[in-house]
Amino acid sequence: MTGPEALQSVQFVTINGKRLAVLNADDWEALIEWIETLEDASVARQAMAELKAAGGDRKQAGWLEWDEAEEKLE
């Protein structure tokens, strides 16, 4: 199921005067995955814009060499 499909599967209930949205767990997980994919795409677009602004120079754009990135993760 895609994120938009998960959104369309929402059911609404009213409990104690409060309107709540209800999704089954599989739909919820599909929605979260879709949002994460959108966030990843946004980060990638921003990184590419910064690289383009740096004239394609990865270092000037602030990108790390693989070995440097690996060291920072350890």
mmCIF file of the N, C-alpha and C atoms, coordinates in Angstrom:
data_MODEL
# 
_entry.id   MODEL 
# 
loop_
_atom_site.group_PDB 
_atom_site.id 
_atom_site.type_symbol 
_atom_site.label_atom_id 
_atom_site.label_alt_id 
_atom_site.label_comp_id 
_atom_site.label_asym_id 
_atom_site.label_entity_id 
_atom_site.label_seq_id 
_atom_site.pdbx_PDB_ins_code 
_atom_site.Cartn_x 
_atom_site.Cartn_y 
_atom_site.Cartn_z 
_atom_site.occupancy 
_atom_site.B_iso_or_equiv 
_atom_site.pdbx_formal_charge 
_atom_site.auth_seq_id 
_atom_site.auth_comp_id 
_atom_site.auth_asym_id 
_atom_site.auth_atom_id 
_atom_site.pdbx_PDB_model_num 
ATOM 1   N N  . MET A 1 1  ? 0.850   -1.179 0.000  1.00 0.00 ? 1  MET A N  1 
ATOM 2   C CA . MET A 1 1  ? 0.000   0.000  0.000  1.00 0.00 ? 1  MET A CA 1 
ATOM 3   C C  . MET A 1 1  ? 0.892   1.238  0.000  1.00 0.00 ? 1  MET A C  1 
ATOM 4   N N  . THR A 1 2  ? 0.507   2.246  -0.747 1.00 0.00 ? 2  THR A N  1 
ATOM 5   C CA . THR A 1 2  ? 1.262   3.486  -0.798 1.00 0.00 ? 2  THR A CA 1 
ATOM 6   C C  . THR A 1 2  ? 0.790   4.434  0.305  1.00 0.00 ? 2  THR A C  1 
ATOM 7   N N  . GLY A 1 3  ? 1.585   5.469  0.541  1.00 0.00 ? 3  GLY A N  1 
ATOM 8   C CA . GLY A 1 3  ? 1.212   6.460  1.547  1.00 0.00 ? 3  GLY A CA 1 
ATOM 9   C C  . GLY A 1 3  ? -0.141  7.089  1.283  1.00 0.00 ? 3  GLY A C  1 
ATOM 10  N N  . PRO A 1 4  ? -0.372  7.570  0.046  1.00 0.00 ? 4  PRO A N  1 
ATOM 11  C CA . PRO A 1 4  ? -1.692  8.161  -0.222 1.00 0.00 ? 4  PRO A CA 1 
ATOM 12  C C  . PRO A 1 4  ? -2.828  7.159  -0.040 1.00 0.00 ? 4  PRO A C  1 
ATOM 13  N N  . GLU A 1 5  ? -2.600  5.892  -0.376 1.00 0.00 ? 5  GLU A N  1 
ATOM 14  C CA . GLU A 1 5  ? -3.634  4.880  -0.146 1.00 0.00 ? 5  GLU A CA 1 
ATOM 15  C C  . GLU A 1 5  ? -3.882  4.699  1.347  1.00 0.00 ? 5  GLU A C  1 
ATOM 16  N N  . ALA A 1 6  ? -2.797  4.729  2.133  1.00 0.00 ? 6  ALA A N  1 
ATOM 17  C CA . ALA A 1 6  ? -2.945  4.608  3.586  1.00 0.00 ? 6  ALA A CA 1 
ATOM 18  C C  . ALA A 1 6  ? -3.760  5.768  4.135  1.00 0.00 ? 6  ALA A C  1 
ATOM 19  N N  . LEU A 1 7  ? -3.512  6.962  3.627  1.00 0.00 ? 7  LEU A N  1 
ATOM 20  C CA . LEU A 1 7  ? -4.282  8.118  4.080  1.00 0.00 ? 7  LEU A CA 1 
ATOM 21  C C  . LEU A 1 7  ? -5.760  7.954  3.755  1.00 0.00 ? 7  LEU A C  1 
ATOM 22  N N  . GLN A 1 8  ? -6.038  7.361  2.603  1.00 0.00 ? 8  GLN A N  1 
ATOM 23  C CA . GLN A 1 8  ? -7.434  7.177  2.209  1.00 0.00 ? 8  GLN A CA 1 
ATOM 24  C C  . GLN A 1 8  ? -8.110  6.067  3.010  1.00 0.00 ? 8  GLN A C  1 
ATOM 25  N N  . SER A 1 9  ? -7.308  5.213  3.648  1.00 0.00 ? 9  SER A N  1 
ATOM 26  C CA . SER A 1 9  ? -7.890  4.118  4.423  1.00 0.00 ? 9  SER A CA 1 
ATOM 27  C C  . SER A 1 9  ? -8.249  4.526  5.857  1.00 0.00 ? 9  SER A C  1 
ATOM 28  N N  . VAL A 1 10 ? -7.947  5.752  6.218  1.00 0.00 ? 10 VAL A N  1 
ATOM 29  C CA . VAL A 1 10 ? -8.232  6.229  7.572  1.00 0.00 ? 10 VAL A CA 1 
ATOM 30  C C  . VAL A 1 10 ? -9.728  6.165  7.844  1.00 0.00 ? 10 VAL A C  1 
ATOM 31  N N  . GLN A 1 11 ? -10.063 5.702  9.040  1.00 0.00 ? 11 GLN A N  1 
ATOM 32  C CA . GLN A 1 11 ? -11.445 5.720  9.502  1.00 0.00 ? 11 GLN A CA 1 
ATOM 33  C C  . GLN A 1 11 ? -11.496 6.633  10.718 1.00 0.00 ? 11 GLN A C  1 
ATOM 34  N N  . PHE A 1 12 ? -12.584 7.314  10.877 1.00 0.00 ? 12 PHE A N  1 
ATOM 35  C CA . PHE A 1 12 ? -12.726 8.253  11.981 1.00 0.00 ? 12 PHE A CA 1 
ATOM 36  C C  . PHE A 1 12 ? -13.761 7.736  12.973 1.00 0.00 ? 12 PHE A C  1 
ATOM 37  N N  . VAL A 1 13 ? -13.430 7.909  14.249 1.00 0.00 ? 13 VAL A N  1 
ATOM 38  C CA . VAL A 1 13 ? -14.351 7.557  15.324 1.00 0.00 ? 13 VAL A CA 1 
ATOM 39  C C  . VAL A 1 13 ? -14.407 8.730  16.296 1.00 0.00 ? 13 VAL A C  1 
ATOM 40  N N  . THR A 1 14 ? -15.493 8.822  16.990 1.00 0.00 ? 14 THR A N  1 
ATOM 41  C CA . THR A 1 14 ? -15.626 9.861  18.014 1.00 0.00 ? 14 THR A CA 1 
ATOM 42  C C  . THR A 1 14 ? -15.780 9.172  19.361 1.00 0.00 ? 14 THR A C  1 
ATOM 43  N N  . ILE A 1 15 ? -14.864 9.519  20.274 1.00 0.00 ? 15 ILE A N  1 
ATOM 44  C CA . ILE A 1 15 ? -14.887 8.942  21.616 1.00 0.00 ? 15 ILE A CA 1 
ATOM 45  C C  . ILE A 1 15 ? -14.831 10.096 22.611 1.00 0.00 ? 15 ILE A C  1 
ATOM 46  N N  . ASN A 1 16 ? -15.803 10.147 23.483 1.00 0.00 ? 16 ASN A N  1 
ATOM 47  C CA . ASN A 1 16 ? -15.882 11.219 24.490 1.00 0.00 ? 16 ASN A CA 1 
ATOM 48  C C  . ASN A 1 16 ? -15.795 12.602 23.850 1.00 0.00 ? 16 ASN A C  1 
ATOM 49  N N  . GLY A 1 17 ? -16.473 12.759 22.715 1.00 0.00 ? 17 GLY A N  1 
ATOM 50  C CA . GLY A 1 17 ? -16.509 14.049 22.042 1.00 0.00 ? 17 GLY A CA 1 
ATOM 51  C C  . GLY A 1 17 ? -15.246 14.395 21.274 1.00 0.00 ? 17 GLY A C  1 
ATOM 52  N N  . LYS A 1 18 ? -14.310 13.484 21.224 1.00 0.00 ? 18 LYS A N  1 
ATOM 53  C CA . LYS A 1 18 ? -13.047 13.732 20.532 1.00 0.00 ? 18 LYS A CA 1 
ATOM 54  C C  . LYS A 1 18 ? -12.994 12.885 19.268 1.00 0.00 ? 18 LYS A C  1 
ATOM 55  N N  . ARG A 1 19 ? -12.737 13.521 18.123 1.00 0.00 ? 19 ARG A N  1 
ATOM 56  C CA . ARG A 1 19 ? -12.668 12.806 16.847 1.00 0.00 ? 19 ARG A CA 1 
ATOM 57  C C  . ARG A 1 19 ? -11.259 12.255 16.659 1.00 0.00 ? 19 ARG A C  1 
ATOM 58  N N  . LEU A 1 20 ? -11.163 10.943 16.419 1.00 0.00 ? 20 LEU A N  1 
ATOM 59  C CA . LEU A 1 20 ? -9.872  10.276 16.275 1.00 0.00 ? 20 LEU A CA 1 
ATOM 60  C C  . LEU A 1 20 ? -9.770  9.604  14.912 1.00 0.00 ? 20 LEU A C  1 
ATOM 61  N N  . ALA A 1 21 ? -8.542  9.561  14.377 1.00 0.00 ? 21 ALA A N  1 
ATOM 62  C CA . ALA A 1 21 ? -8.271  8.855  13.130 1.00 0.00 ? 21 ALA A CA 1 
ATOM 63  C C  . ALA A 1 21 ? -7.731  7.472  13.482 1.00 0.00 ? 21 ALA A C  1 
ATOM 64  N N  . VAL A 1 22 ? -8.227  6.457  12.789 1.00 0.00 ? 22 VAL A N  1 
ATOM 65  C CA . VAL A 1 22 ? -7.822  5.083  13.070 1.00 0.00 ? 22 VAL A CA 1 
ATOM 66  C C  . VAL A 1 22 ? -7.264  4.455  11.792 1.00 0.00 ? 22 VAL A C  1 
ATOM 67  N N  . LEU A 1 23 ? -6.067  3.871  11.918 1.00 0.00 ? 23 LEU A N  1 
ATOM 68  C CA . LEU A 1 23 ? -5.424  3.130  10.824 1.00 0.00 ? 23 LEU A CA 1 
ATOM 69  C C  . LEU A 1 23 ? -5.021  1.770  11.346 1.00 0.00 ? 23 LEU A C  1 
ATOM 70  N N  . ASN A 1 24 ? -5.023  0.757  10.489 1.00 0.00 ? 24 ASN A N  1 
ATOM 71  C CA . ASN A 1 24 ? -4.461  -0.502 10.961 1.00 0.00 ? 24 ASN A CA 1 
ATOM 72  C C  . ASN A 1 24 ? -2.940  -0.387 10.912 1.00 0.00 ? 24 ASN A C  1 
ATOM 73  N N  . ALA A 1 25 ? -2.241  -1.255 11.586 1.00 0.00 ? 25 ALA A N  1 
ATOM 74  C CA . ALA A 1 25 ? -0.794  -1.143 11.738 1.00 0.00 ? 25 ALA A CA 1 
ATOM 75  C C  . ALA A 1 25 ? -0.064  -1.204 10.403 1.00 0.00 ? 25 ALA A C  1 
ATOM 76  N N  . ASP A 1 26 ? -0.519  -2.044 9.474  1.00 0.00 ? 26 ASP A N  1 
ATOM 77  C CA . ASP A 1 26 ? 0.136   -2.131 8.168  1.00 0.00 ? 26 ASP A CA 1 
ATOM 78  C C  . ASP A 1 26 ? 0.023   -0.816 7.402  1.00 0.00 ? 26 ASP A C  1 
ATOM 79  N N  . ASP A 1 27 ? -1.144  -0.197 7.463  1.00 0.00 ? 27 ASP A N  1 
ATOM 80  C CA . ASP A 1 27 ? -1.340  1.089  6.792  1.00 0.00 ? 27 ASP A CA 1 
ATOM 81  C C  . ASP A 1 27 ? -0.487  2.171  7.447  1.00 0.00 ? 27 ASP A C  1 
ATOM 82  N N  . TRP A 1 28 ? -0.402  2.143  8.771  1.00 0.00 ? 28 TRP A N  1 
ATOM 83  C CA . TRP A 1 28 ? 0.430   3.100  9.506  1.00 0.00 ? 28 TRP A CA 1 
ATOM 84  C C  . TRP A 1 28 ? 1.888   2.978  9.069  1.00 0.00 ? 28 TRP A C  1 
ATOM 85  N N  . GLU A 1 29 ? 2.394   1.747  8.988  1.00 0.00 ? 29 GLU A N  1 
ATOM 86  C CA . GLU A 1 29 ? 3.779   1.528  8.584  1.00 0.00 ? 29 GLU A CA 1 
ATOM 87  C C  . GLU A 1 29 ? 4.015   1.986  7.148  1.00 0.00 ? 29 GLU A C  1 
ATOM 88  N N  . ALA A 1 30 ? 3.046   1.762  6.262  1.00 0.00 ? 30 ALA A N  1 
ATOM 89  C CA . ALA A 1 30 ? 3.166   2.232  4.882  1.00 0.00 ? 30 ALA A CA 1 
ATOM 90  C C  . ALA A 1 30 ? 3.213   3.754  4.842  1.00 0.00 ? 30 ALA A C  1 
ATOM 91  N N  . LEU A 1 31 ? 2.419   4.397  5.677  1.00 0.00 ? 31 LEU A N  1 
ATOM 92  C CA . LEU A 1 31 ? 2.401   5.855  5.743  1.00 0.00 ? 31 LEU A CA 1 
ATOM 93  C C  . LEU A 1 31 ? 3.740   6.387  6.239  1.00 0.00 ? 31 LEU A C  1 
ATOM 94  N N  . ILE A 1 32 ? 4.293   5.785  7.278  1.00 0.00 ? 32 ILE A N  1 
ATOM 95  C CA . ILE A 1 32 ? 5.587   6.209  7.811  1.00 0.00 ? 32 ILE A CA 1 
ATOM 96  C C  . ILE A 1 32 ? 6.683   6.023  6.761  1.00 0.00 ? 32 ILE A C  1 
ATOM 97  N N  . GLU A 1 33 ? 6.669   4.887  6.066  1.00 0.00 ? 33 GLU A N  1 
ATOM 98  C CA . GLU A 1 33 ? 7.668   4.627  5.031  1.00 0.00 ? 33 GLU A CA 1 
ATOM 99  C C  . GLU A 1 33 ? 7.578   5.665  3.915  1.00 0.00 ? 33 GLU A C  1 
ATOM 100 N N  . TRP A 1 34 ? 6.366   6.028  3.540  1.00 0.00 ? 34 TRP A N  1 
ATOM 101 C CA . TRP A 1 34 ? 6.156   7.031  2.493  1.00 0.00 ? 34 TRP A CA 1 
ATOM 102 C C  . TRP A 1 34 ? 6.711   8.390  2.939  1.00 0.00 ? 34 TRP A C  1 
ATOM 103 N N  . ILE A 1 35 ? 6.435   8.769  4.170  1.00 0.00 ? 35 ILE A N  1 
ATOM 104 C CA . ILE A 1 35 ? 6.936   10.050 4.691  1.00 0.00 ? 35 ILE A CA 1 
ATOM 105 C C  . ILE A 1 35 ? 8.466   10.037 4.727  1.00 0.00 ? 35 ILE A C  1 
ATOM 106 N N  . GLU A 1 36 ? 9.052   8.932  5.170  1.00 0.00 ? 36 GLU A N  1 
ATOM 107 C CA . GLU A 1 36 ? 10.514  8.842  5.211  1.00 0.00 ? 36 GLU A CA 1 
ATOM 108 C C  . GLU A 1 36 ? 11.113  8.941  3.810  1.00 0.00 ? 36 GLU A C  1 
ATOM 109 N N  . THR A 1 37 ? 10.460  8.352  2.833  1.00 0.00 ? 37 THR A N  1 
ATOM 110 C CA . THR A 1 37 ? 10.930  8.439  1.450  1.00 0.00 ? 37 THR A CA 1 
ATOM 111 C C  . THR A 1 37 ? 10.873  9.884  0.956  1.00 0.00 ? 37 THR A C  1 
ATOM 112 N N  . LEU A 1 38 ? 9.805   10.589 1.285  1.00 0.00 ? 38 LEU A N  1 
ATOM 113 C CA . LEU A 1 38 ? 9.698   11.995 0.912  1.00 0.00 ? 38 LEU A CA 1 
ATOM 114 C C  . LEU A 1 38 ? 10.803  12.821 1.562  1.00 0.00 ? 38 LEU A C  1 
ATOM 115 N N  . GLU A 1 39 ? 11.087  12.542 2.834  1.00 0.00 ? 39 GLU A N  1 
ATOM 116 C CA . GLU A 1 39 ? 12.159  13.256 3.528  1.00 0.00 ? 39 GLU A CA 1 
ATOM 117 C C  . GLU A 1 39 ? 13.509  12.965 2.889  1.00 0.00 ? 39 GLU A C  1 
ATOM 118 N N  . ASP A 1 40 ? 13.766  11.696 2.550  1.00 0.00 ? 40 ASP A N  1 
ATOM 119 C CA . ASP A 1 40 ? 15.026  11.318 1.914  1.00 0.00 ? 40 ASP A CA 1 
ATOM 120 C C  . ASP A 1 40 ? 15.193  12.032 0.579  1.00 0.00 ? 40 ASP A C  1 
ATOM 121 N N  . ALA A 1 41 ? 14.127  12.100 -0.204 1.00 0.00 ? 41 ALA A N  1 
ATOM 122 C CA . ALA A 1 41 ? 14.185  12.774 -1.504 1.00 0.00 ? 41 ALA A CA 1 
ATOM 123 C C  . ALA A 1 41 ? 14.474  14.259 -1.320 1.00 0.00 ? 41 ALA A C  1 
ATOM 124 N N  . SER A 1 42 ? 13.901  14.854 -0.306 1.00 0.00 ? 42 SER A N  1 
ATOM 125 C CA . SER A 1 42 ? 14.142  16.268 -0.028 1.00 0.00 ? 42 SER A CA 1 
ATOM 126 C C  . SER A 1 42 ? 15.601  16.514 0.344  1.00 0.00 ? 42 SER A C  1 
ATOM 127 N N  . VAL A 1 43 ? 16.155  15.645 1.179  1.00 0.00 ? 43 VAL A N  1 
ATOM 128 C CA . VAL A 1 43 ? 17.569  15.759 1.574  1.00 0.00 ? 43 VAL A CA 1 
ATOM 129 C C  . VAL A 1 43 ? 18.466  15.613 0.345  1.00 0.00 ? 43 VAL A C  1 
ATOM 130 N N  . ALA A 1 44 ? 18.149  14.663 -0.509 1.00 0.00 ? 44 ALA A N  1 
ATOM 131 C CA . ALA A 1 44 ? 18.950  14.442 -1.716 1.00 0.00 ? 44 ALA A CA 1 
ATOM 132 C C  . ALA A 1 44 ? 18.883  15.656 -2.647 1.00 0.00 ? 44 ALA A C  1 
ATOM 133 N N  . ARG A 1 45 ? 17.696  16.228 -2.820 1.00 0.00 ? 45 ARG A N  1 
ATOM 134 C CA . ARG A 1 45 ? 17.568  17.431 -3.666 1.00 0.00 ? 45 ARG A CA 1 
ATOM 135 C C  . ARG A 1 45 ? 18.389  18.585 -3.105 1.00 0.00 ? 45 ARG A C  1 
ATOM 136 N N  . GLN A 1 46 ? 18.351  18.760 -1.789 1.00 0.00 ? 46 GLN A N  1 
ATOM 137 C CA . GLN A 1 46 ? 19.122  19.836 -1.153 1.00 0.00 ? 46 GLN A CA 1 
ATOM 138 C C  . GLN A 1 46 ? 20.617  19.616 -1.343 1.00 0.00 ? 46 GLN A C  1 
ATOM 139 N N  . ALA A 1 47 ? 21.074  18.378 -1.156 1.00 0.00 ? 47 ALA A N  1 
ATOM 140 C CA . ALA A 1 47 ? 22.492  18.067 -1.327 1.00 0.00 ? 47 ALA A CA 1 
ATOM 141 C C  . ALA A 1 47 ? 22.937  18.324 -2.758 1.00 0.00 ? 47 ALA A C  1 
ATOM 142 N N  . MET A 1 48 ? 22.110  17.949 -3.712 1.00 0.00 ? 48 MET A N  1 
ATOM 143 C CA . MET A 1 48 ? 22.467  18.173 -5.112 1.00 0.00 ? 48 MET A CA 1 
ATOM 144 C C  . MET A 1 48 ? 22.475  19.662 -5.446 1.00 0.00 ? 48 MET A C  1 
ATOM 145 N N  . ALA A 1 49 ? 21.567  20.427 -4.858 1.00 0.00 ? 49 ALA A N  1 
ATOM 146 C CA . ALA A 1 49 ? 21.558  21.877 -5.075 1.00 0.00 ? 49 ALA A CA 1 
ATOM 147 C C  . ALA A 1 49 ? 22.828  22.499 -4.509 1.00 0.00 ? 49 ALA A C  1 
ATOM 148 N N  . GLU A 1 50 ? 23.254  22.025 -3.335 1.00 0.00 ? 50 GLU A N  1 
ATOM 149 C CA . GLU A 1 50 ? 24.489  22.542 -2.733 1.00 0.00 ? 50 GLU A CA 1 
ATOM 150 C C  . GLU A 1 50 ? 25.702  22.163 -3.576 1.00 0.00 ? 50 GLU A C  1 
ATOM 151 N N  . LEU A 1 51 ? 25.711  20.959 -4.120 1.00 0.00 ? 51 LEU A N  1 
ATOM 152 C CA . LEU A 1 51 ? 26.808  20.522 -4.981 1.00 0.00 ? 51 LEU A CA 1 
ATOM 153 C C  . LEU A 1 51 ? 26.850  21.366 -6.255 1.00 0.00 ? 51 LEU A C  1 
ATOM 154 N N  . LYS A 1 52 ? 25.690  21.614 -6.835 1.00 0.00 ? 52 LYS A N  1 
ATOM 155 C CA . LYS A 1 52 ? 25.624  22.441 -8.045 1.00 0.00 ? 52 LYS A CA 1 
ATOM 156 C C  . LYS A 1 52 ? 26.124  23.852 -7.741 1.00 0.00 ? 52 LYS A C  1 
ATOM 157 N N  . ALA A 1 53 ? 25.719  24.410 -6.594 1.00 0.00 ? 53 ALA A N  1 
ATOM 158 C CA . ALA A 1 53 ? 26.152  25.757 -6.208 1.00 0.00 ? 53 ALA A CA 1 
ATOM 159 C C  . ALA A 1 53 ? 27.663  25.814 -5.986 1.00 0.00 ? 53 ALA A C  1 
ATOM 160 N N  . ALA A 1 54 ? 28.259  24.677 -5.614 1.00 0.00 ? 54 ALA A N  1 
ATOM 161 C CA . ALA A 1 54 ? 29.711  24.605 -5.390 1.00 0.00 ? 54 ALA A CA 1 
ATOM 162 C C  . ALA A 1 54 ? 30.444  24.249 -6.681 1.00 0.00 ? 54 ALA A C  1 
ATOM 163 N N  . GLY A 1 55 ? 29.742  24.325 -7.800 1.00 0.00 ? 55 GLY A N  1 
ATOM 164 C CA . GLY A 1 55 ? 30.362  24.056 -9.085 1.00 0.00 ? 55 GLY A CA 1 
ATOM 165 C C  . GLY A 1 55 ? 30.773  22.598 -9.265 1.00 0.00 ? 55 GLY A C  1 
ATOM 166 N N  . GLY A 1 56 ? 30.101  21.705 -8.552 1.00 0.00 ? 56 GLY A N  1 
ATOM 167 C CA . GLY A 1 56 ? 30.407  20.289 -8.664 1.00 0.00 ? 56 GLY A CA 1 
ATOM 168 C C  . GLY A 1 56 ? 31.544  19.839 -7.769 1.00 0.00 ? 56 GLY A C  1 
ATOM 169 N N  . ASP A 1 57 ? 32.108  20.761 -6.996 1.00 0.00 ? 57 ASP A N  1 
ATOM 170 C CA . ASP A 1 57 ? 33.216  20.433 -6.093 1.00 0.00 ? 57 ASP A CA 1 
ATOM 171 C C  . ASP A 1 57 ? 32.642  19.871 -4.795 1.00 0.00 ? 57 ASP A C  1 
ATOM 172 N N  . ARG A 1 58 ? 32.797  18.574 -4.625 1.00 0.00 ? 58 ARG A N  1 
ATOM 173 C CA . ARG A 1 58 ? 32.207  17.902 -3.461 1.00 0.00 ? 58 ARG A CA 1 
ATOM 174 C C  . ARG A 1 58 ? 32.758  18.425 -2.146 1.00 0.00 ? 58 ARG A C  1 
ATOM 175 N N  . LYS A 1 59 ? 34.042  18.688 -2.102 1.00 0.00 ? 59 LYS A N  1 
ATOM 176 C CA . LYS A 1 59 ? 34.651  19.185 -0.864 1.00 0.00 ? 59 LYS A CA 1 
ATOM 177 C C  . LYS A 1 59 ? 34.094  20.566 -0.514 1.00 0.00 ? 59 LYS A C  1 
ATOM 178 N N  . GLN A 1 60 ? 34.011  21.429 -1.516 1.00 0.00 ? 60 GLN A N  1 
ATOM 179 C CA . GLN A 1 60 ? 33.487  22.779 -1.285 1.00 0.00 ? 60 GLN A CA 1 
ATOM 180 C C  . GLN A 1 60 ? 32.012  22.728 -0.865 1.00 0.00 ? 60 GLN A C  1 
ATOM 181 N N  . ALA A 1 61 ? 31.306  21.725 -1.334 1.00 0.00 ? 61 ALA A N  1 
ATOM 182 C CA . ALA A 1 61 ? 29.896  21.568 -0.961 1.00 0.00 ? 61 ALA A CA 1 
ATOM 183 C C  . ALA A 1 61 ? 29.750  20.992 0.450  1.00 0.00 ? 61 ALA A C  1 
ATOM 184 N N  . GLY A 1 62 ? 30.866  20.592 1.061  1.00 0.00 ? 62 GLY A N  1 
ATOM 185 C CA . GLY A 1 62 ? 30.819  20.064 2.417  1.00 0.00 ? 62 GLY A CA 1 
ATOM 186 C C  . GLY A 1 62 ? 30.676  18.559 2.486  1.00 0.00 ? 62 GLY A C  1 
ATOM 187 N N  . TRP A 1 63 ? 30.810  17.903 1.344  1.00 0.00 ? 63 TRP A N  1 
ATOM 188 C CA . TRP A 1 63 ? 30.714  16.449 1.332  1.00 0.00 ? 63 TRP A CA 1 
ATOM 189 C C  . TRP A 1 63 ? 32.006  15.851 1.854  1.00 0.00 ? 63 TRP A C  1 
ATOM 190 N N  . LEU A 1 64 ? 31.918  14.774 2.588  1.00 0.00 ? 64 LEU A N  1 
ATOM 191 C CA . LEU A 1 64 ? 33.090  14.084 3.134  1.00 0.00 ? 64 LEU A CA 1 
ATOM 192 C C  . LEU A 1 64 ? 33.536  12.974 2.188  1.00 0.00 ? 64 LEU A C  1 
ATOM 193 N N  . GLU A 1 65 ? 34.830  12.682 2.231  1.00 0.00 ? 65 GLU A N  1 
ATOM 194 C CA . GLU A 1 65 ? 35.331  11.484 1.560  1.00 0.00 ? 65 GLU A CA 1 
ATOM 195 C C  . GLU A 1 65 ? 34.767  10.288 2.318  1.00 0.00 ? 65 GLU A C  1 
ATOM 196 N N  . TRP A 1 66 ? 34.611  9.167  1.645  1.00 0.00 ? 66 TRP A N  1 
ATOM 197 C CA . TRP A 1 66 ? 34.019  7.988  2.267  1.00 0.00 ? 66 TRP A CA 1 
ATOM 198 C C  . TRP A 1 66 ? 34.762  7.601  3.546  1.00 0.00 ? 66 TRP A C  1 
ATOM 199 N N  . ASP A 1 67 ? 36.097  7.593  3.501  1.00 0.00 ? 67 ASP A N  1 
ATOM 200 C CA . ASP A 1 67 ? 36.876  7.203  4.677  1.00 0.00 ? 67 ASP A CA 1 
ATOM 201 C C  . ASP A 1 67 ? 36.611  8.145  5.857  1.00 0.00 ? 67 ASP A C  1 
ATOM 202 N N  . GLU A 1 68 ? 36.486  9.441  5.579  1.00 0.00 ? 68 GLU A N  1 
ATOM 203 C CA . GLU A 1 68 ? 36.202  10.412 6.641  1.00 0.00 ? 68 GLU A CA 1 
ATOM 204 C C  . GLU A 1 68 ? 34.820  10.154 7.251  1.00 0.00 ? 68 GLU A C  1 
ATOM 205 N N  . ALA A 1 69 ? 33.853  9.895  6.411  1.00 0.00 ? 69 ALA A N  1 
ATOM 206 C CA . ALA A 1 69 ? 32.500  9.640  6.893  1.00 0.00 ? 69 ALA A CA 1 
ATOM 207 C C  . ALA A 1 69 ? 32.471  8.377  7.729  1.00 0.00 ? 69 ALA A C  1 
ATOM 208 N N  . GLU A 1 70 ? 33.189  7.360  7.280  1.00 0.00 ? 70 GLU A N  1 
ATOM 209 C CA . GLU A 1 70 ? 33.229  6.099  8.008  1.00 0.00 ? 70 GLU A CA 1 
ATOM 210 C C  . GLU A 1 70 ? 33.844  6.302  9.387  1.00 0.00 ? 70 GLU A C  1 
ATOM 211 N N  . GLU A 1 71 ? 34.926  7.105  9.473  1.00 0.00 ? 71 GLU A N  1 
ATOM 212 C CA . GLU A 1 71 ? 35.565  7.383  10.761 1.00 0.00 ? 71 GLU A CA 1 
ATOM 213 C C  . GLU A 1 71 ? 34.620  8.100  11.706 1.00 0.00 ? 71 GLU A C  1 
ATOM 214 N N  . LYS A 1 72 ? 33.832  9.027  11.180 1.00 0.00 ? 72 LYS A N  1 
ATOM 215 C CA . LYS A 1 72 ? 32.899  9.777  12.034 1.00 0.00 ? 72 LYS A CA 1 
ATOM 216 C C  . LYS A 1 72 ? 31.802  8.877  12.584 1.00 0.00 ? 72 LYS A C  1 
ATOM 217 N N  . LEU A 1 73 ? 31.489  7.807  11.861 1.00 0.00 ? 73 LEU A N  1 
ATOM 218 C CA . LEU A 1 73 ? 30.449  6.891  12.317 1.00 0.00 ? 73 LEU A CA 1 
ATOM 219 C C  . LEU A 1 73 ? 30.927  5.942  13.397 1.00 0.00 ? 73 LEU A C  1 
ATOM 220 N N  . GLU A 1 74 ? 32.220  5.747  13.494 1.00 0.00 ? 74 GLU A N  1 
ATOM 221 C CA . GLU A 1 74 ? 32.760  4.798  14.471 1.00 0.00 ? 74 GLU A CA 1 
ATOM 222 C C  . GLU A 1 74 ? 32.768  5.381  15.866 1.00 0.00 ? 74 GLU A C  1 
# 
